[in-house]
C-alpha cells in the first residue's frame, strides 16, 4: 500500500512539504497532525488554534497561528489542510488556492456539488493540487471488501448493504454538525464515506431514492438516512443511524456465487485515541478475532470460512499526497471523485424532499 519502502527513512536531500493545519480539534489531533509529523516527507510547520494552545505540548516545534489568514500569509507553507467545519470548506479552500497553496480538504468537500465544481476549476486554473481527505479508503475493512470485489469471488454482485451505525443519543452541542445548516448531519458526514466507497467499487448508479430524518430531540440536522442506489442489475443500500446500541454487520455483499459479510473493524481511530504514534510501516494491530465471513463458490468448490482483515494505514493517504505533489503521481482522491459523491448526496436530498426516485 505504501510506496516508502523503509519505515522511518530520511533520505539526504529529500524534498519536504511544509504543511499547515487549519484547526486542532479532533480531526487535527487524530487524523492529520500525527501523520504529517511522522512522515519523513512533511514538516508540520504551523497549526491554527484561535484561542487554545493544545498543540504546544505535542508539536511545539511547529508555529502556533491564531488565524487562518496567518497560514495564508506564510510563504514557507506549501500545503494547507482544511479540516474546519463543512460550512467553511468552500471559502477556506478557495482562499488557500488563491494564495497559491496545495490543499487537502476534508470530506464532504463542500455542502453541494456546484461548489465542488468551482473549486476543481480553480485548482486547475492555478495548476495546484486539491485532494480530498477520504481516509476510509485506507481502512482495513474496506480493503477486505475491495479485495473480494476485485477478485470476483462472489460472481455477479446483485445486492449490497453498507452501514455506518453509532450510538449517540445525546446532542454533542456542535452547531456545525447538529444545527439546521447546509452540510450538517450524518448524510454528509457519514454518507460521504459510504457513497465514496460505493462509487469506487461499483461505479456510477442510474438513480437514487432516499429517506432522511432526525431521530433525536434537540437536534436540527438529520441523524438517520437510508439511500437506495439503482444499478442495472444490482441494488446498493446505504444507511446510517445514531441510535444503534447493538450493531449489525457494516458491509454485506450478495453475489450469484455467494456472500461476503464484513464488520467495521478497523482499529486505527481506537489506537490514535490511545495516543499510538502512526508510522509509514505497520503500526496498527489487526482485529483480535475474525471480522469477516466468506461463503461462496470459487473454482467450482464451495468455500465457507471466517476471514480477518489486515490493518489499514491512513499514512497511505499522506504518502499518496506526497507522491502527487513531489513526484507527479495521480491524485489519490481528486475533486472529480468528490463531485460525484456530492451529486449523489444532492440527489438524495431532492429525493427525500419530493418523495421520488431521482435519476442521476
C-alpha positions as CSV (number, residue, x, y, z in Angstrom):
1,X,0.0,0.0,0.0
2,X,2.8,2.4,0.8
3,X,5.5,3.4,-1.6
4,X,8.0,4.4,1.0
5,X,9.9,1.1,1.5
6,X,11.7,1.6,4.7
7,X,10.0,2.7,7.8
8,X,11.3,6.0,9.2
9,X,13.7,6.5,6.3
10,X,15.0,10.0,5.8
11,X,16.9,10.4,2.6
12,X,19.5,13.2,2.3
13,X,18.1,15.9,0.2
14,X,14.6,14.6,0.3
15,X,12.1,17.3,-0.5
16,X,10.0,18.2,2.5
17,X,6.5,19.7,2.1
18,X,5.9,22.5,4.7
19,X,2.3,22.0,5.9
20,X,-0.2,24.0,7.9
21,X,-3.3,22.7,9.6
22,X,-6.4,24.9,9.9
23,X,-7.7,23.6,13.2
24,X,-6.7,21.4,16.1
25,X,-9.9,19.8,17.1
26,X,-10.4,16.0,17.0
27,X,-9.6,15.7,13.3
28,X,-6.4,17.7,13.6
29,X,-5.3,15.9,16.7
30,X,-6.1,12.4,15.4
31,X,-6.2,12.2,11.6
32,X,-3.8,14.9,10.4
33,X,-1.1,16.1,12.8
34,X,0.3,12.7,13.8
35,X,0.6,11.5,10.2
36,X,2.1,14.7,8.9
37,X,4.6,14.9,11.8
38,X,5.7,11.3,11.4
39,X,6.0,11.1,7.7
40,X,9.6,12.0,6.6
41,X,8.3,13.9,3.6
42,X,6.5,16.6,5.6
43,X,7.2,19.3,8.1
44,X,4.4,20.2,10.4
45,X,5.0,24.0,10.0
46,X,2.0,25.6,11.6
47,X,-1.2,24.8,13.4
48,X,-4.1,27.2,13.8
49,X,-5.7,27.4,17.3
50,X,-7.7,30.6,17.6
51,X,-7.9,30.6,21.5
52,X,-6.3,27.5,22.9
53,X,-2.7,26.1,22.7
54,X,-3.3,22.4,23.0
55,X,-0.8,21.7,20.2
56,X,2.1,23.1,22.1
57,X,2.8,20.0,24.3
58,X,2.9,17.7,21.3
59,X,4.1,19.9,18.4
60,X,6.0,22.8,20.0
61,X,8.4,22.6,17.0
62,X,5.5,24.0,14.9
63,X,4.3,27.5,14.8
64,X,1.1,28.4,16.8
65,X,-1.0,30.5,14.5
66,X,-4.1,32.4,15.7
67,X,-5.9,32.8,12.4
68,X,-6.4,31.1,9.0
69,X,-5.1,34.3,7.4
70,X,-1.8,33.6,9.3
71,X,-1.4,30.3,7.3
72,X,-2.2,32.1,4.0
73,X,0.4,34.7,4.6
74,X,3.2,32.3,5.5
75,X,5.2,31.9,2.2
76,X,7.0,28.9,3.6
77,X,3.8,26.8,3.7
78,X,3.2,24.8,0.5
79,X,0.2,22.6,1.7
80,X,-2.8,23.6,3.8
81,X,-5.1,21.1,5.4
82,X,-8.7,22.4,5.6
83,X,-10.2,20.5,8.5
84,X,-12.6,23.1,9.7
85,X,-16.4,22.7,9.7
86,X,-18.0,21.7,6.4
87,X,-19.7,25.0,6.0
88,X,-16.3,26.8,5.8
89,X,-14.7,24.3,3.3
90,X,-15.6,26.2,0.2
91,X,-14.3,29.6,1.3
92,X,-11.2,28.4,3.1
93,X,-10.2,26.1,0.2
94,X,-10.8,28.9,-2.3
95,X,-8.7,31.3,-0.4
96,X,-5.9,28.8,0.0
97,X,-5.8,28.0,-3.7
98,X,-5.9,31.7,-4.5
99,X,-2.9,32.1,-2.2
100,X,-1.0,29.5,-4.2
101,X,-1.2,26.6,-1.8
102,X,-1.9,23.0,-2.5
103,X,-4.9,21.9,-0.4
104,X,-6.1,18.7,1.4
105,X,-9.7,19.3,2.3
106,X,-11.8,17.0,4.5
107,X,-14.9,15.3,3.3
108,X,-17.5,16.4,2.5
109,X,-15.5,18.7,0.2
110,X,-18.3,21.3,0.2
111,X,-22.0,21.5,1.0
112,X,-23.1,20.8,-2.6
113,X,-21.8,19.6,-5.9
114,X,-21.8,23.1,-7.6
115,X,-19.3,24.4,-5.1
116,X,-17.0,21.4,-5.6
117,X,-17.0,22.0,-9.3
118,X,-16.0,25.6,-8.8
119,X,-13.1,24.6,-6.6
120,X,-12.0,22.0,-9.1
121,X,-11.9,24.6,-11.8
122,X,-9.9,27.0,-9.6
123,X,-7.3,24.4,-8.7
124,X,-6.8,23.5,-12.4
125,X,-6.5,27.2,-13.3
126,X,-3.8,27.7,-10.7
127,X,-2.1,24.4,-11.5
128,X,-2.4,23.3,-7.9
129,X,-3.3,20.0,-6.3
130,X,-6.7,19.8,-4.5
131,X,-7.0,16.5,-2.7
132,X,-10.0,15.3,-0.7
133,X,-9.3,13.5,2.6
134,X,-11.2,10.2,2.2
135,X,-9.4,8.3,4.9
136,X,-11.9,5.4,4.9
137,X,-10.4,4.2,1.6
138,X,-7.4,3.3,3.8
139,X,-9.4,1.3,6.4
140,X,-8.6,-2.4,6.7
141,X,-12.2,-3.5,6.5
142,X,-12.8,-1.5,3.3
143,X,-9.7,-3.0,1.8
144,X,-11.0,-6.5,2.6
145,X,-14.2,-5.7,0.7
146,X,-12.3,-4.3,-2.2
147,X,-10.3,-7.5,-2.5
148,X,-13.4,-9.7,-2.6
149,X,-14.9,-7.5,-5.3
150,X,-11.7,-7.1,-7.4
151,X,-11.1,-10.9,-7.4
152,X,-14.7,-11.6,-8.3
153,X,-15.1,-14.2,-5.6
154,X,-18.9,-13.6,-5.3
155,X,-19.6,-13.8,-9.0
156,X,-22.0,-11.1,-10.3
157,X,-23.0,-9.0,-7.3
158,X,-26.7,-8.3,-7.1
159,X,-27.3,-6.8,-3.7
160,X,-25.1,-4.7,-1.3
161,X,-25.7,-3.0,2.0
162,X,-23.2,-0.7,3.7
163,X,-24.0,0.8,7.1
164,X,-22.3,3.3,9.4
165,X,-24.0,3.0,12.8
166,X,-23.3,4.8,16.0
167,X,-24.9,5.2,19.4
168,X,-25.0,8.8,20.3
169,X,-28.4,9.6,21.8
170,X,-27.4,12.9,23.4
171,X,-26.7,16.1,21.3
172,X,-23.0,16.9,21.0
173,X,-23.6,20.6,21.1
174,X,-21.6,21.2,17.9
175,X,-23.7,23.6,15.9
176,X,-21.9,22.8,12.6
177,X,-22.9,19.2,12.9
178,X,-26.3,19.4,14.5
179,X,-28.0,22.7,13.6
180,X,-30.1,23.3,10.5
181,X,-27.1,24.3,8.4
182,X,-26.0,23.2,4.9
183,X,-23.8,20.1,5.1
184,X,-24.7,19.3,8.7
185,X,-25.9,15.9,9.7
186,X,-25.0,12.3,9.1
187,X,-26.0,12.3,5.4
188,X,-22.9,14.5,4.6
189,X,-20.8,13.3,7.5
190,X,-21.1,9.5,7.1
191,X,-22.9,9.3,3.8
192,X,-19.9,10.9,2.1
193,X,-17.8,7.9,3.2
194,X,-20.4,5.3,2.2
195,X,-21.1,6.9,-1.1
196,X,-17.4,7.3,-2.0
197,X,-16.8,3.6,-1.2
198,X,-19.8,2.6,-3.3
199,X,-18.7,4.6,-6.3
200,X,-15.1,3.3,-6.0
201,X,-16.3,-0.3,-6.0
202,X,-19.3,-0.3,-8.3
203,X,-19.2,2.9,-10.4
204,X,-22.0,5.3,-11.2
205,X,-25.6,4.4,-10.5
206,X,-28.7,5.2,-12.6
207,X,-30.9,6.7,-9.9
208,X,-31.2,7.4,-6.1
209,X,-34.0,7.1,-3.6
210,X,-33.6,8.4,-0.1
211,X,-35.3,8.7,3.3
212,X,-33.8,11.2,5.7
213,X,-34.9,12.2,9.1
214,X,-34.0,13.4,12.6
215,X,-34.3,10.9,15.4
216,X,-33.1,12.8,18.5
217,X,-34.7,15.7,20.4
218,X,-32.7,18.9,20.5
219,X,-31.0,18.2,17.2
220,X,-32.0,20.0,14.0
221,X,-29.9,18.2,11.4
222,X,-30.5,14.7,10.1
223,X,-29.1,11.8,12.2
224,X,-30.6,9.0,10.1
225,X,-30.7,8.2,6.4
226,X,-31.3,5.4,4.1
227,X,-30.3,5.6,0.4
228,X,-31.0,3.1,-2.3
229,X,-28.8,3.3,-5.4
230,X,-30.2,1.8,-8.5
231,X,-27.8,-0.1,-10.9
232,X,-29.0,-2.1,-14.0
233,X,-28.8,-5.5,-12.2
234,X,-27.9,-4.5,-8.7
235,X,-29.2,-2.5,-5.7
236,X,-27.0,-0.8,-3.1
237,X,-28.5,0.3,0.2
238,X,-26.6,2.8,2.3
239,X,-27.7,3.5,5.8
240,X,-26.6,5.4,8.9
241,X,-28.1,5.9,12.3
242,X,-27.1,7.3,15.7
243,X,-29.3,5.0,17.8
244,X,-27.7,1.7,17.3
245,X,-26.6,0.4,20.7
246,X,-26.1,-3.0,19.1
247,X,-24.7,-3.0,15.6
248,X,-25.2,-5.4,12.7
249,X,-22.6,-6.2,10.0
250,X,-21.5,-3.0,8.4
251,X,-20.9,-4.5,5.0
252,X,-22.9,-7.2,3.3
253,X,-22.4,-8.2,-0.3
254,X,-24.6,-10.8,-2.1
255,X,-23.5,-12.3,-5.4
256,X,-24.6,-15.1,-7.7
257,X,-21.9,-17.3,-6.3
258,X,-22.0,-16.4,-2.6
259,X,-22.0,-13.9,0.2
260,X,-19.4,-11.8,2.0
261,X,-20.1,-10.2,5.4
262,X,-17.6,-7.8,6.9
263,X,-17.6,-6.0,10.2
264,X,-16.5,-2.4,10.6
265,X,-13.3,-3.4,12.4
266,X,-10.5,-1.0,11.5
267,X,-8.7,-0.1,14.8
268,X,-6.8,3.0,13.7
269,X,-9.1,5.5,15.3
270,X,-9.1,3.5,18.5
271,X,-5.3,3.4,18.6
272,X,-4.9,7.1,17.8
273,X,-7.3,7.9,20.7
274,X,-4.9,5.9,22.9
275,X,-2.0,8.1,21.7
276,X,-0.4,5.4,19.5
277,X,2.1,7.1,17.1
278,X,1.5,6.1,13.5
279,X,4.3,5.4,11.0
280,X,4.8,4.7,7.4
281,X,5.2,1.0,8.1
282,X,2.7,-1.2,10.1
283,X,1.7,0.4,13.3
284,X,-1.9,-0.6,13.9
285,X,-2.9,-4.2,15.1
286,X,-5.1,-6.5,13.2
287,X,-8.5,-7.3,14.6
288,X,-8.2,-9.7,17.6
289,X,-10.6,-12.2,16.0
290,X,-12.1,-12.9,12.6
291,X,-14.1,-10.0,11.3
292,X,-15.5,-11.4,8.1
293,X,-17.3,-14.4,6.6
294,X,-16.9,-15.6,3.1
295,X,-19.3,-18.2,1.8
296,X,-19.1,-18.7,-1.9
297,X,-18.2,-20.9,-4.8
298,X,-14.6,-20.5,-6.0
299,X,-13.2,-22.6,-8.9
300,X,-16.2,-25.0,-8.6
301,X,-15.5,-25.6,-4.9
302,X,-17.8,-24.4,-2.1
303,X,-15.9,-22.2,0.4
304,X,-17.2,-21.1,3.8
305,X,-14.6,-19.5,6.1
306,X,-14.1,-16.8,8.6
307,X,-11.7,-14.1,7.4
308,X,-9.6,-11.5,9.2
309,X,-8.8,-8.1,7.6
310,X,-5.3,-6.8,7.5
311,X,-4.6,-3.5,9.3
312,X,-5.2,-0.3,7.4
313,X,-2.9,2.7,7.5
314,X,-4.0,6.3,7.0
315,X,-0.4,7.2,6.4
316,X,-1.0,5.7,3.0
317,X,-3.1,8.8,2.2
318,X,-0.4,11.2,3.1
319,X,2.2,9.1,1.3
320,X,0.0,9.3,-1.8
321,X,-0.4,13.0,-1.4
322,X,3.4,13.4,-1.1
323,X,3.9,11.4,-4.3
324,X,1.3,13.5,-6.1
325,X,2.8,16.9,-5.1
326,X,6.5,15.9,-5.4
327,X,6.6,13.1,-8.0
328,X,3.6,13.9,-10.2
329,X,1.7,10.7,-9.3
330,X,-2.0,10.6,-9.8
331,X,-4.2,12.4,-7.2
332,X,-5.3,9.7,-4.8
333,X,-8.7,11.4,-4.2
334,X,-9.4,14.0,-6.9
335,X,-12.1,16.5,-6.6
336,X,-13.9,14.9,-9.5
337,X,-14.5,11.9,-7.2
338,X,-15.9,14.3,-4.6
339,X,-18.1,16.0,-7.2
340,X,-19.7,12.6,-7.9
341,X,-20.2,12.0,-4.2
342,X,-21.8,15.4,-3.7
343,X,-24.0,14.8,-6.8
344,X,-25.4,11.7,-5.2
345,X,-26.0,13.4,-1.8
346,X,-27.7,16.3,-3.6
347,X,-29.9,13.8,-5.4
348,X,-30.7,12.1,-2.1
349,X,-31.9,15.4,-0.6
350,X,-34.0,16.0,-3.6
351,X,-35.4,12.5,-3.5
352,X,-36.4,12.9,0.2
353,X,-37.9,16.3,-0.4
354,X,-40.0,15.2,-3.4
355,X,-40.6,11.6,-2.3
356,X,-39.5,10.1,-5.6
357,X,-36.7,8.3,-7.3
358,X,-34.2,10.8,-8.8
359,X,-32.3,10.0,-11.9
360,X,-28.6,10.8,-11.8
